[in-house]
Amino acid sequence: MKLVRAGERGRETPAVMDDDGTLRSAAGVTSDYGHEFFASDGLERLRAAYGRGDLPVLPDPGRIGACISRPGKIVCVGLNYIDHAAEAGMTLPDEPLTFLKAPSSLSGPHDDLPLPIGGEKTDWEVEVGVVIGRTARYLPDEASALATIAGYCVSNDVSERHFQLERGGQWSKGKSAEGFNPLGPWLVTPDEDLDFDDLALELRVNGEVRQQSTTRSMVFSIARIIHYVSQFMVLEPGDLINTGTPPGTGMGLTPPVYLREGDVVETMIEGLGSQRQVCVRAVR
């Protein structure tokens, strides 16, 4: 299934997308795609209702929002592609390098991207996002980690390098500005016919390809990441994991290139859809 949230910000309607792109309202099954939905076998109930033909067409859906409601936490993995570590001038980690991103950074896949006040070096990072579907603590192996996944989606882990690297070396504060995590357009459940360990990723800025790779190039697999993180914190239903970005970030170019007002960022991941953001000035 492909799960979508459509409507005004904060008032999105949960829906399921047909193969032809038609959206069907899931409001009769759940009020939203968040912690309560995933924790209460919501996917199974939704799949049954969809199979019965119980979901009515959602007319004039309008704006597409983030494919899940605000997660309890966003866990990110840094330096998870060999070439990205090299372009950043950093040593490849022996274990997944993790940090947290503020849940308030979540935004829709086509919403404007605000360039933060005081920022100078806003950068792009296309990543596969993974949504947790059941509680994961001290998982015994990678097979059990795969069983906790609710779905996969396109995520842009936007970064303000000035805050991240030049204002105290704090990664989270360079990652958490408003609008810094466009997510979606849809959440693809694991039963879809996709090889999630070999998906093509691409990101363009003003039409020029900047990032192009596949998840096959990950240092740590998605299963390895979930298993690893579960040893240090409890992953809860509805949580989001950003699994790392390939080379081609603005920071890694010579000379570096960063986003400016009016720039257009487009991200695409095979089978997971595409995003488009226009960069605007943030307002107080």
ZITAHU-V450922 format. One record per backbone hydrogen bond with DSSP energy under -1.0 kcal/mol. NH is the residue of the N-H (numbers start at 0). CO is the residue of the C=O. E is the energy in kcal/mol with one decimal. If there is no record, write none. Layout:
((NH,CO,E) (NH,CO,E))
This chain:
((2,186,-2.7) (3,14,-2.5) (5,12,-2.3) (6,62,-3.1) (10,7,-2.6) (12,5,-3.4) (14,3,-2.9) (15,23,-2.4) (16,1,-2.5) (17,21,-3.3) (20,17,-1.8) (23,15,-2.8) (24,55,-2.6) (25,13,-3.2) (28,25,-2.1) (29,25,-2.3) (33,31,-1.0) (37,33,-2.3) (38,34,-2.7) (41,36,-2.1) (44,40,-1.9) (45,41,-2.9) (46,42,-2.6) (47,43,-2.0) (48,44,-2.2) (49,45,-2.7) (50,46,-2.3) (51,47,-1.7) (53,48,-2.6) (57,22,-3.3) (64,4,-3.1) (68,32,-2.7) (74,239,-2.8) (75,98,-3.2) (76,241,-1.7) (77,96,-3.2) (84,80,-1.9) (85,81,-1.6) (86,82,-2.1) (87,83,-1.8) (88,85,-1.1) (89,84,-2.5) (98,75,-1.8) (100,73,-2.3) (104,101,-2.0) (105,102,-1.6) (106,180,-1.7) (112,277,-2.5) (114,279,-3.3) (118,115,-2.0) (122,158,-3.8) (126,154,-2.8) (128,152,-3.2) (129,240,-2.6) (130,150,-2.5) (131,238,-2.5) (132,147,-4.0) (135,234,-2.9) (137,229,-2.8) (144,140,-1.1) (145,141,-2.0) (146,142,-1.1) (147,144,-1.6) (148,145,-1.3) (149,130,-3.0) (150,130,-1.2) (151,187,-2.3) (152,128,-2.2) (154,126,-2.5) (155,181,-1.9) (156,124,-2.5) (157,155,-2.0) (157,179,-1.2) (158,122,-1.9) (159,173,-3.6) (160,120,-2.6) (163,159,-2.5) (164,160,-3.0) (165,161,-1.3) (173,170,-1.0) (174,171,-1.3) (179,176,-2.0) (180,104,-2.2) (182,106,-2.1) (183,153,-2.3) (186,2,-2.4) (187,151,-3.0) (188,0,-2.3) (191,188,-2.0) (193,191,-2.2) (195,193,-1.1) (197,194,-2.2) (200,212,-3.0) (201,267,-2.4) (202,210,-2.3) (203,265,-3.0) (204,207,-2.4) (205,263,-3.0) (207,204,-2.0) (209,202,-3.1) (210,202,-1.9) (212,200,-1.9) (214,198,-2.0) (216,213,-2.0) (217,214,-1.6) (218,79,-3.0) (224,220,-2.4) (225,221,-2.3) (226,222,-2.4) (227,223,-2.6) (228,224,-3.0) (229,225,-2.0) (230,227,-1.7) (231,228,-2.0) (232,228,-1.7) (234,135,-2.6) (237,131,-3.3) (238,235,-2.3) (239,72,-2.1) (240,129,-2.5) (241,74,-2.7) (242,127,-1.9) (252,249,-1.1) (256,249,-1.6) (258,121,-2.8) (261,278,-2.9) (262,259,-2.4) (264,276,-2.8) (265,203,-2.7) (266,274,-1.0) (267,201,-2.8) (268,272,-2.1) (269,199,-2.8) (271,268,-2.2) (272,268,-1.0) (274,266,-2.7) (275,108,-1.7) (276,264,-2.8) (278,262,-2.9) (279,112,-2.3) (281,114,-2.0))
